[in-house]
């Protein structure tokens, strides 16, 4: 059984609670999508270098219940240990997917191979971890979900069951494969590493109908200001494959590579005191917050420094890493009223890294092109931008806070999106400054012909998620000094534009 490398946590690291993942698509999803709109910004299993074909295999990937999202009431004293076990579940899925991807010959010869040789052993290994999770929760007096055992079962997904990979707007199903040494047609799931993306994951943005929602109308007491913090584009290449928010104390807990701006001392073993001493890439030296996101790579047959590393080429994240040409980080106010300052060490994740198997309920990915941001935002596909236009990733984080917690057991419930119609927070939640991020990339437009995409690009992710556009997500830890959190809130509430 594959296991994550885990080290003894320091008391300070143990106190670093995991953070929030995004809630429902909508609300904060497109409300601020056109806030930044600009029309004048000018390893292994490689099967074909710079060409990506769509899926033909009967089984594209493995779908397992997202156990962490079911655990809404884990006692604080058990959270780090439970997070470690959840990371072990992720490792098990990664290992099972690798076996799926490397046994295509056996699958074509034996229709029961996936069930008997991959899914059943995976189920047994998951049961062991789920038992450990139950023990960790009950050990400190908590109550584990009664249906925990049912979460052991995983299923096989066909290509047309995966989000965003089955159809192309304006086109149909794309098919392809490769030949083995005997000249037989072998199925594959596309991509330079054999795990996506496929041709159907791309769409010509000029052929997509406008879909951007109108922003809520402002009330008389709206907080109309903005606060911009300039933290660079990670030109110094501060990367790792950890995720201190959801997998504290677990090396390679993300299974994909992140860009980091802001705080410079963020890894799996960092705690709150580490953040306070971490230094920052931000021009405002009081902004020690951590802003980090999965890297984007161009799959043109090239490799990068991590081609033989965990989280990189060893887990299907291949190609040249692209540094954004622009990274805009701006806090905006609430259209429904005043905001309160963000609490120190608040953690938020927006989006869902596992939408390929989880579905789109928690997706918050927005892909577009310069010159189109006011009109088109894509969740399930990557845009092919016209000549002279750049690719844009936009994030609008949850802007409602429960007023008490910097974290919640499933990393979701302590924050929420505002109502998409009114912009107001509900259920006793308080409006906080909404973090918005806009990342711009200079990418030669991929070309799609005859079911193949040449020079595809894709966001890093878990290997079984097939590099779908909808898996995009963004991470944030609020760390400030010099009364900066209050200054940000006051700026928004006074209607000023600050930087």
C-alpha positions in Angstrom: 0.0 0.0 0.0 1.4 3.3 -1.0 1.6 5.8 1.9 2.5 9.4 2.1 5.7 10.4 3.8 4.8 11.8 7.1 7.0 13.4 9.8 6.4 14.2 13.4 4.6 17.5 13.7 5.7 20.2 15.9 3.2 21.6 18.5 3.0 24.8 16.4 2.4 22.9 13.2 -0.3 20.8 14.9 -2.1 24.0 15.8 -2.3 24.9 12.1 -5.9 24.0 11.2 -6.9 23.0 7.7 -8.8 25.4 5.6 -11.9 26.0 3.6 -12.7 24.7 0.2 -15.2 26.4 -2.1 -19.0 26.1 -1.7 -21.6 26.2 -4.4 -20.9 27.3 -7.9 -22.7 30.6 -8.5 -22.8 33.2 -5.8 -19.2 34.3 -5.7 -18.5 32.4 -8.9 -19.2 35.0 -11.6 -20.3 38.0 -9.6 -16.9 39.5 -9.9 -15.8 37.8 -13.1 -15.9 41.0 -15.1 -14.4 43.2 -12.4 -11.0 42.8 -14.0 -12.1 42.6 -17.6 -9.5 44.0 -20.0 -9.6 44.2 -23.8 -6.1 45.4 -24.4 -3.6 43.0 -22.7 -1.8 42.2 -25.5 7.5 11.5 -18.1 6.0 8.8 -18.4 3.5 7.1 -20.7 4.2 9.7 -23.3 2.4 8.8 -26.5 3.0 11.6 -29.0 4.8 14.6 -27.5 2.8 17.6 -28.4 -0.4 16.0 -29.6 -3.3 15.1 -27.3 -6.1 12.7 -28.4 -9.5 12.2 -26.8 -10.3 9.2 -24.7 -11.1 5.8 -26.2 -10.5 3.6 -23.2 -13.6 1.9 -21.7 -12.4 3.0 -18.3 -11.0 6.5 -18.1 -10.5 6.9 -14.4 -11.4 5.8 -10.9 -14.1 7.6 -8.9 -14.0 7.4 -5.1 -16.2 9.2 -2.6 -14.5 12.3 -1.2 -14.4 11.3 2.4 -13.1 14.6 3.7 -16.2 16.4 2.5 -18.4 14.0 4.5 -16.6 14.8 7.8 -18.3 17.9 9.0 -17.9 17.3 12.7 -14.3 16.2 13.5 -13.2 17.4 16.9 -10.3 19.8 16.8 -8.0 17.4 18.6 -8.4 14.8 16.0 -8.2 17.0 12.9 -4.5 16.7 12.1 -4.5 12.9 12.4 -7.7 12.6 10.3 -6.1 14.9 7.7 -3.1 12.6 7.6 -5.4 9.6 7.0 -7.3 11.5 4.3 -4.0 12.1 2.6 -3.4 8.3 2.7 -6.7 7.8 0.9 -5.5 10.2 -1.8 -2.3 8.3 -2.1 -4.2 5.0 -2.5 -6.3 6.5 -5.3 -3.1 7.8 -7.0 -1.5 4.4 -6.8 -4.7 2.7 -8.1 -4.9 5.1 -11.0 -1.3 4.4 -11.9 -2.1 0.7 -12.1 -5.2 1.5 -14.2 -3.1 3.6 -16.6 -0.3 0.9 -17.0 -2.5 -2.1 -17.5 -4.5 -1.2 -20.6 -3.4 -4.4 -22.4 -4.7 -6.6 -19.5 -8.0 -4.6 -19.5 -8.6 -5.3 -23.2 -8.1 -9.0 -22.6 -10.1 -9.4 -19.4 -13.3 -7.5 -18.9 -13.2 -8.1 -15.2 -9.6 -7.0 -14.7 -10.4 -3.4 -13.4 -13.0 -4.7 -10.9 -11.0 -7.7 -9.6 -7.4 -6.3 -9.8 -7.9 -2.6 -9.1 -11.2 -1.7 -7.5 -11.6 -4.6 -5.0 -8.1 -4.3 -3.6 -8.5 -0.5 -3.4 -11.8 -1.0 -1.5 -10.1 -3.2 1.1 -7.2 -0.7 1.6 -9.7 2.1 2.0 -11.6 0.2 4.7 -8.5 0.0 6.8 -8.0 3.8 6.6 -11.7 4.5 7.3 -11.4 2.4 10.4 -8.5 4.5 11.5 -10.4 7.7 10.9 -13.3 6.3 13.0 -10.9 5.5 15.8 -9.3 9.0 15.7 -12.6 10.7 16.0 -14.0 8.5 18.7 -10.7 8.5 20.7 -11.3 12.2 21.5 -15.0 11.8 22.2 -16.4 12.6 18.8 -19.0 10.8 16.7 -18.0 9.4 13.3 -20.6 9.3 10.5 -22.6 6.1 10.7 -22.2 5.5 6.9 -18.4 5.8 6.9 -18.0 2.2 5.7 -20.0 2.9 2.6 -17.4 5.4 1.5 -14.9 2.6 0.8 -16.5 1.7 -2.5 -14.9 3.2 -5.7 -16.2 2.8 -9.2 -14.7 3.0 -12.7 -15.7 6.0 -14.9 -16.0 5.8 -18.7 -14.8 8.8 -20.8 -18.3 10.2 -21.2 -18.8 10.2 -17.4 -15.9 12.5 -16.7 -16.7 16.2 -16.4 -15.7 18.3 -19.4 -14.1 15.5 -21.4 -16.9 14.0 -23.4 -18.2 16.8 -25.6 -16.9 19.9 -27.2 -19.1 23.0 -27.7 -19.9 23.0 -31.5 -18.4 19.5 -31.9 -19.0 15.9 -31.0 -17.2 13.1 -29.2 -13.5 12.9 -30.1 -11.8 9.5 -30.4 -8.2 8.4 -30.6 -5.7 5.8 -29.5 -2.1 4.6 -29.9 -0.5 1.5 -31.3 1.6 -0.9 -29.3 4.6 -2.8 -30.6 2.4 -5.4 -32.2 0.5 -2.8 -34.3 -2.7 -3.2 -32.2 -4.8 -0.2 -31.3 -4.3 0.7 -27.6 -6.7 3.0 -25.8 -5.4 6.1 -24.0 -6.8 9.0 -22.0 -4.9 11.7 -23.9 -2.2 14.1 -22.9 1.5 14.0 -22.9 1.5 11.7 -19.8 -1.6 9.6 -20.8 -4.0 11.3 -18.3 -5.4 14.2 -20.2 -6.4 16.7 -21.3 -8.2 15.6 -24.4 -9.4 17.5 -27.5 -12.9 17.9 -26.1 -11.4 19.8 -23.1 -10.8 22.8 -25.4 -13.2 25.2 -27.1 -12.8 28.2 -29.4 -13.9 31.0 -27.1 -15.1 33.1 -30.1 -17.8 30.4 -30.6 -19.1 30.4 -27.0 -22.3 32.4 -26.3 -22.0 35.1 -23.6 -22.6 33.6 -20.1 -21.4 36.2 -17.5 -23.9 36.9 -14.8 -24.9 40.5 -13.9 -23.5 41.6 -10.6 -25.9 42.4 -7.7 -27.1 46.0 -7.4 -25.4 47.9 -4.7 -27.4 49.0 -1.6 -27.0 52.5 0.0 -24.6 51.1 2.6 -22.5 49.0 0.2 -18.7 48.8 0.7 -17.6 49.9 -2.7 -13.8 50.2 -2.3 -11.0 48.1 -3.5 -7.6 47.1 -2.0 -4.9 45.8 -4.4 -1.8 44.0 -3.1 1.1 43.5 -5.5 2.9 40.3 -4.8 4.5 39.3 -8.1 4.0 36.3 -10.4 6.3 33.8 -8.6 9.2 34.7 -10.9 11.6 33.3 -8.2 9.9 29.9 -8.8 8.8 29.2 -5.2 7.1 25.8 -5.7 6.1 22.7 -3.8 3.6 19.9 -4.0 2.4 20.2 -0.4 -0.9 21.5 0.9 -0.6 22.7 4.5 -4.3 23.6 4.4 -5.8 20.2 3.8 -2.9 17.9 4.5 -0.7 19.5 7.3 2.4 17.4 8.1 2.1 15.4 4.9 4.8 15.7 2.2 3.3 15.8 -1.3 -0.2 16.1 0.1 -1.4 17.9 -3.0 0.0 15.5 -5.6 0.6 18.5 -7.9 2.8 21.6 -8.0 1.8 25.1 -6.7 3.0 28.6 -7.5 3.4 30.6 -4.3 3.3 34.4 -3.9 3.1 36.4 -0.7 4.4 34.4 2.2 7.6 32.6 1.3 7.7 29.9 4.0 4.7 27.8 3.2 5.0 24.0 3.1 3.3 21.0 4.7 5.1 21.5 8.0 4.6 25.2 8.4 2.5 26.6 11.3 1.1 30.0 12.2 4.4 31.1 13.8 6.3 30.1 10.7 4.0 32.2 8.6 4.7 35.2 10.8 8.4 34.8 10.2 8.2 33.8 6.5 8.8 37.0 4.7 6.8 38.1 1.7 7.0 38.7 -2.0 4.4 41.5 -1.6 5.4 45.1 -1.9 3.3 45.8 1.2 5.6 44.2 3.8 2.7 43.9 6.2 1.0 41.4 3.8 2.3 38.0 4.9 -0.7 36.2 3.5 -0.1 33.1 1.3 -1.6 33.1 -2.1 -1.0 29.8 -4.0 -2.5 27.9 -7.0 -1.7 24.9 -9.1 0.7 25.7 -11.9 -0.3 25.6 -15.6 1.9 23.6 -18.0 2.1 23.6 -21.8 2.2 20.0 -23.1 4.4 20.4 -26.1 6.6 17.4 -25.5 9.0 19.2 -23.2 9.7 18.5 -19.5 10.5 20.6 -16.5 12.6 20.2 -13.4 10.2 17.9 -11.7 9.8 15.4 -14.5 11.0 12.5 -12.2 9.5 13.8 -9.0 6.4 13.1 -6.9 3.7 15.5 -7.8 5.3 16.1 -11.1 6.1 13.7 -13.9 5.8 10.7 -11.6 2.1 11.6 -11.1 1.2 12.7 -14.6 1.9 16.4 -14.3 4.2 17.0 -17.2 5.2 19.7 -19.6 6.8 23.2 -19.3 5.6 25.2 -16.3 4.2 28.5 -17.3 4.7 31.6 -15.1 1.9 34.1 -15.3 2.7 37.3 -17.0 0.4 39.1 -14.6 -1.1 38.2 -11.2 -3.6 40.7 -9.9 -4.7 40.3 -6.3 -7.5 42.6 -5.2 -9.9 42.6 -2.2 -13.4 44.0 -3.0 -16.3 45.0 -0.8 -19.9 43.7 -0.4 -22.7 45.2 -2.5 -25.1 44.6 0.4 -23.3 46.4 3.2 -20.1 46.9 5.2 -17.4 44.3 5.7 -15.6 43.2 8.8 -11.8 42.5 8.8 -10.6 39.0 7.9 -9.5 37.1 11.0 -5.8 36.3 11.4 -4.8 32.9 9.9 -8.2 32.4 8.1 -7.8 29.6 5.5 -9.9 29.5 2.3 -9.8 27.2 -0.7 -12.0 28.1 -3.6 -13.0 25.5 -6.1 -12.7 21.7 -6.1 -9.6 19.8 -7.2 -11.7 16.6 -7.7 -14.6 17.7 -9.9 -13.9 15.0 -12.5 -15.1 12.5 -10.0 -17.0 14.7 -7.5 -19.1 16.6 -10.1 -19.4 20.4 -10.4 -21.3 21.2 -7.1 -18.2 22.9 -5.6 -16.5 24.0 -8.8 -15.4 27.6 -9.0 -13.1 27.6 -12.0 -13.2 30.5 -14.5 -11.2 30.4 -17.7 -11.4 33.1 -20.3 -9.3 35.2 -22.7 -8.4 38.9 -22.6 -11.0 40.8 -24.4 -13.7 38.3 -23.6 -13.8 38.3 -19.7 -16.9 40.5 -19.6 -18.8 38.1 -21.9 -17.5 34.5 -21.4 -16.3 32.5 -18.4 -15.7 28.8 -18.8 -15.7 26.2 -16.1 -15.6 22.8 -17.9 -13.3 23.7 -20.8 -10.1 25.5 -21.5 -10.4 28.4 -24.0 -8.6 28.6 -27.3 -8.0 32.3 -27.5 -7.8 34.3 -30.8 -4.4 35.7 -32.0 -3.2 38.4 -29.7 -5.4 37.4 -26.7 -4.1 35.8 -23.5 -5.5 33.1 -21.3 -7.0 34.3 -18.0 -7.8 32.3 -14.8 -10.1 34.2 -12.5 -11.0 33.4 -8.9 -13.5 35.0 -6.6 -13.3 33.6 -3.1 -16.0 33.1 -0.6 -16.9 36.4 1.0 -19.0 35.3 4.0 -17.5 34.1 7.3 -19.2 32.4 10.2 -17.7 35.0 12.6 -15.9 32.3 14.8 -13.7 29.8 13.0 -10.6 30.1 10.8 -11.3 26.6 9.6 -14.0 23.9 9.6 -13.7 20.1 9.7 -14.4 19.6 6.0 -12.7 23.0 5.1 -16.0 24.4 3.7 -18.6 25.3 6.3 -16.9 28.2 8.0 -17.1 30.3 4.9 -19.8 30.7 2.2 -20.6 32.6 -1.0 -22.9 35.5 -0.8 -26.4 35.3 -2.3 -25.9 35.6 -6.1 -29.0 37.9 -6.4 -28.5 40.3 -3.5 -24.9 39.8 -2.6 -25.8 39.4 1.0 -24.6 36.8 3.5 -27.1 34.6 5.2 -27.4 32.3 8.2 -25.6 34.6 10.6 -22.5 34.9 8.4 -20.6 38.2 8.2 -19.3 39.8 5.1 -15.6 39.9 4.8 -13.4 41.5 2.0 -13.7 39.2 -1.0 -10.4 38.1 -2.3 -10.3 38.1 -6.1 -7.4 36.9 -8.2 -6.7 37.2 -11.9 -3.8 35.3 -13.5 -2.9 36.0 -17.1 -0.8 33.6 -19.3 0.9 34.1 -22.6 0.0 30.8 -24.4 0.3 30.0 -28.1 -3.3 28.9 -28.9 -3.6 25.1 -29.1 -5.0 23.8 -32.4 -7.7 21.1 -32.6 -7.9 19.0 -35.8 -9.3 15.5 -36.4 -9.8 14.8 -32.8 -6.3 15.9 -31.8 -5.1 18.9 -29.9 -1.6 20.2 -30.5 0.3 22.1 -27.8 -2.4 21.6 -25.2 -2.1 23.4 -21.9 -3.6 22.2 -18.6 -3.7 23.0 -14.9 -1.8 20.6 -12.5 -4.0 18.2 -10.6 -4.4 14.7 -9.0 -3.6 12.2 -11.8 -7.0 10.5 -11.7 -8.7 13.9 -12.3 -7.5 13.9 -15.9 -6.4 17.5 -16.0 -9.9 18.8 -16.5 -10.4 22.6 -16.5 -13.1 22.4 -13.8 -10.6 21.1 -11.3 -8.9 24.5 -11.0 -8.8 25.9 -7.5 -7.0 28.5 -5.5 -5.7 28.6 -1.9 -5.3 31.4 0.6 -4.1 31.9 4.2 -4.7 35.3 5.7 -1.6 36.6 7.6 -1.1 40.3 8.2 0.6 42.6 10.6 0.6 46.4 11.2 -3.2 46.5 11.5 -3.4 45.7 7.7 -6.6 43.6 8.0 -8.4 46.5 9.5 -6.9 48.9 6.9 -8.2 46.7 4.1 -11.7 46.6 5.6 -11.8 50.3 6.3 -10.7 51.1 2.7 -13.5 49.0 1.3 -16.1 50.5 3.7 -15.1 54.0 2.8 -15.4 53.4 -0.9 -11.7 54.1 -1.6 -9.4 52.4 -4.1 -6.2 51.6 -2.2 -3.0 49.8 -2.9 
